[in-house]
Amino acid sequence: MSDQANNEPFWFREEKKRIVQNFIDQESKHKTLEDDAKDAADWLAQLSRLSQNVTKANSESGGIDAKTSLKLGSFKTKNPRDAVMQIILNQMGHNPLEALELFQTHEAQKKEDLLLKESQNAEETSLKMSNIAKKPRPEARKIFSEAITKFVSREPQITPKELLQRFKDDEDFEVGDELITHITERDVMKITALSMSLSRAKKKQKKFK
């Protein structure tokens, strides 16, 4: 905690916490948005008075409040990331209620943007996995071909259902609802392709006998 914070009166620190929290979450149960806006404006004025050692009862407080509003209304930033906050603070100097409404809308939009981004990332991941399944790399075909050939050499009469069970029992593979995945290479094969792959493996084995 800074020296300035240590020098702040206890009542002011507590009041500042309450007003800031209302400004952030807008979830006060017993106040309207208009009340929150007034509280925020009062808090900014109190902060300005405190920095100049002027109490609310002092006759100079009105002039300080007016200067604070003027500073807020003309506040400028050179950082593009602070552009929205500049608009909100500028509005706080003229109309605290509209400033809080802007802040509330901005926070809601950020949440919507985050949810949209998460949804898009999930769709991209799903599409990527689908493309892998549709167009397995040559290495993937080789991995699964060798595994099926191994199973067929052990059980020449193995059925597609039995073959699927062998993949489930093999610690090098994971079997899902639609795909079989090699755990280290992360290559995949559709379960529906097992029957055709098994048929090719059996034909090759008969050819070499």
C-alpha positions as CSV (number, residue, x, y, z in Angstrom):
1,M,0.0,0.0,0.0
2,S,1.3,3.5,-0.9
3,D,2.1,6.3,1.5
4,Q,-0.8,8.3,0.0
5,A,-3.2,5.4,0.8
6,N,-1.8,5.1,4.3
7,N,-2.5,8.8,4.9
8,E,-6.1,8.6,3.7
9,P,-8.7,8.8,6.5
10,F,-10.4,5.4,7.2
11,W,-13.9,6.7,6.3
12,F,-12.6,7.8,2.9
13,R,-10.9,4.5,2.1
14,E,-14.1,2.6,3.0
15,E,-16.3,5.0,1.0
16,K,-14.0,4.8,-2.0
17,K,-14.1,1.0,-1.9
18,R,-17.9,1.0,-1.9
19,I,-18.3,3.6,-4.7
20,V,-15.7,1.9,-6.9
21,Q,-17.4,-1.5,-6.4
22,N,-20.7,0.0,-7.5
23,F,-19.0,1.6,-10.5
24,I,-17.5,-1.8,-11.5
25,D,-20.4,-4.2,-11.1
26,Q,-23.6,-2.1,-11.0
27,E,-25.1,-4.7,-8.6
28,S,-26.2,-2.5,-5.7
29,K,-29.5,-4.0,-4.4
30,H,-30.9,-0.8,-2.8
31,K,-29.9,1.9,-5.3
32,T,-30.7,2.8,-8.9
33,L,-28.2,3.5,-11.6
34,E,-28.9,7.2,-11.1
35,D,-27.8,6.8,-7.4
36,D,-24.7,5.0,-8.5
37,A,-23.8,7.8,-10.9
38,K,-24.2,10.4,-8.2
39,D,-22.1,8.3,-5.8
40,A,-19.4,8.0,-8.5
41,A,-19.4,11.8,-9.1
42,D,-19.3,12.4,-5.4
43,W,-16.4,10.0,-5.0
44,L,-14.4,11.8,-7.7
45,A,-15.1,15.1,-6.0
46,Q,-14.1,13.7,-2.6
47,L,-10.9,12.5,-4.0
48,S,-10.1,15.9,-5.5
49,R,-10.9,17.6,-2.2
50,L,-8.8,15.2,-0.2
51,S,-5.8,15.7,-2.4
52,Q,-6.0,19.4,-1.6
53,N,-6.9,19.0,2.1
54,V,-10.3,20.6,1.6
55,T,-13.3,19.0,3.4
56,K,-16.9,18.9,2.1
57,A,-17.9,21.6,4.6
58,N,-15.2,24.0,3.4
59,S,-16.5,26.9,1.3
60,E,-13.8,26.2,-1.3
61,S,-15.1,22.7,-2.0
62,G,-17.6,23.9,-4.7
63,G,-14.8,25.5,-6.7
64,I,-12.7,22.3,-6.4
65,D,-15.7,20.2,-7.6
66,A,-16.1,22.4,-10.6
67,K,-12.4,22.2,-11.5
68,T,-12.6,18.4,-11.2
69,S,-15.5,18.2,-13.6
70,L,-13.7,20.5,-16.0
71,K,-10.6,18.3,-15.9
72,L,-12.7,15.1,-16.5
73,G,-14.5,16.7,-19.4
74,S,-11.3,17.7,-21.1
75,F,-9.3,14.5,-20.2
76,K,-7.2,13.2,-23.1
77,T,-5.0,10.2,-23.6
78,K,-2.5,9.3,-26.4
79,N,-2.9,5.6,-25.9
80,P,-5.5,4.1,-28.3
81,R,-6.3,1.4,-25.8
82,D,-7.6,4.1,-23.4
83,A,-9.9,5.7,-26.0
84,V,-13.1,4.2,-24.5
85,M,-12.1,5.1,-21.0
86,Q,-11.4,8.7,-22.2
87,I,-15.0,8.9,-23.6
88,I,-16.4,7.6,-20.3
89,L,-14.4,10.0,-18.1
90,N,-15.1,12.9,-20.4
91,Q,-18.8,12.1,-20.0
92,M,-18.4,11.8,-16.2
93,G,-17.4,15.5,-16.2
94,H,-20.7,16.4,-17.9
95,N,-23.3,13.7,-17.1
96,P,-22.3,10.9,-14.6
97,L,-25.4,8.8,-15.4
98,E,-24.6,8.6,-19.1
99,A,-21.0,7.8,-18.2
100,L,-22.1,4.9,-16.1
101,E,-24.4,3.7,-18.8
102,L,-21.6,3.8,-21.3
103,F,-19.3,1.9,-18.9
104,Q,-22.0,-0.8,-18.4
105,T,-22.6,-1.1,-22.2
106,H,-18.8,-1.4,-22.8
107,E,-18.4,-4.1,-20.2
108,A,-21.3,-6.1,-21.6
109,Q,-19.9,-5.8,-25.1
110,K,-16.5,-7.1,-23.9
111,K,-18.2,-10.2,-22.4
112,E,-20.1,-10.8,-25.7
113,D,-16.8,-10.4,-27.7
114,L,-15.1,-12.9,-25.4
115,L,-17.9,-15.5,-25.7
116,L,-17.9,-15.0,-29.5
117,K,-14.1,-15.6,-29.7
118,E,-14.3,-18.7,-27.5
119,S,-17.1,-20.0,-29.8
120,Q,-15.1,-19.3,-32.9
121,N,-12.0,-21.1,-31.4
122,A,-14.1,-24.1,-30.6
123,E,-15.5,-24.2,-34.2
124,E,-12.0,-23.9,-35.7
125,T,-10.7,-26.7,-33.5
126,S,-13.6,-28.9,-34.5
127,L,-13.1,-28.2,-38.2
128,K,-9.4,-28.9,-37.9
129,M,-10.1,-32.3,-36.3
130,S,-12.7,-33.1,-39.0
131,N,-10.2,-32.3,-41.7
132,I,-7.6,-34.5,-40.1
133,A,-10.1,-37.4,-40.0
134,K,-11.1,-36.8,-43.7
135,K,-7.6,-36.5,-45.0
136,P,-5.2,-38.5,-42.8
137,R,-1.5,-38.0,-43.4
138,P,0.4,-40.8,-45.1
139,E,2.0,-41.5,-41.7
140,A,-1.4,-41.9,-40.2
141,R,-2.5,-44.5,-42.8
142,K,0.7,-46.3,-42.2
143,I,0.3,-46.5,-38.4
144,F,-3.2,-47.9,-38.7
145,S,-2.4,-50.1,-41.6
146,E,0.4,-51.7,-39.7
147,A,-1.7,-52.2,-36.6
148,I,-4.5,-53.8,-38.6
149,T,-2.0,-56.1,-40.4
150,K,-0.7,-57.1,-37.0
151,F,-4.1,-58.0,-35.7
152,V,-5.0,-59.9,-38.9
153,S,-1.8,-61.9,-38.7
154,R,-2.7,-63.0,-35.2
155,E,-6.4,-63.7,-36.0
156,P,-6.9,-64.3,-39.8
157,Q,-10.7,-64.6,-39.3
158,I,-11.1,-61.4,-37.1
159,T,-14.3,-59.4,-37.7
160,P,-14.6,-55.6,-37.9
161,K,-16.3,-55.7,-34.4
162,E,-13.5,-57.7,-33.0
163,L,-10.9,-55.5,-34.7
164,L,-12.5,-52.4,-33.0
165,Q,-12.2,-54.2,-29.6
166,R,-8.5,-54.9,-30.3
167,F,-7.9,-51.1,-30.8
168,K,-9.8,-50.5,-27.5
169,D,-7.5,-53.0,-25.7
170,D,-4.3,-51.6,-27.2
171,E,-2.7,-49.0,-25.0
172,D,-1.3,-47.1,-28.0
173,F,-4.8,-46.1,-29.2
174,E,-7.8,-44.3,-27.8
175,V,-11.3,-45.1,-29.2
176,G,-14.0,-42.5,-29.2
177,D,-17.6,-42.4,-30.6
178,E,-16.4,-41.9,-34.1
179,L,-12.6,-41.8,-34.2
180,I,-9.7,-44.0,-33.2
181,T,-6.7,-41.9,-32.2
182,H,-3.0,-42.9,-31.8
183,I,-2.0,-41.4,-28.5
184,T,1.5,-40.3,-29.4
185,E,1.3,-39.4,-33.1
186,R,-2.2,-37.9,-32.6
187,D,-3.3,-39.4,-35.9
188,V,-6.9,-40.5,-36.4
189,M,-9.0,-43.0,-38.3
190,K,-12.7,-43.2,-38.6
191,I,-14.3,-46.2,-37.0
192,T,-16.5,-46.5,-40.1
193,A,-13.4,-47.1,-42.2
194,L,-12.4,-50.2,-40.2
195,S,-14.3,-52.7,-42.3
196,M,-12.8,-51.7,-45.6
197,S,-9.3,-51.5,-44.1
198,L,-9.7,-54.9,-42.6
199,S,-10.8,-56.3,-45.9
200,R,-7.7,-54.9,-47.7
201,A,-5.4,-56.3,-44.9
202,K,-6.9,-59.8,-45.3
203,K,-6.5,-59.7,-49.1
204,K,-2.8,-58.7,-48.7
205,Q,-2.2,-61.5,-46.2
206,K,-3.8,-64.1,-48.6
207,K,-1.7,-62.7,-51.5
208,F,1.6,-63.3,-49.6
209,K,0.7,-66.8,-48.4
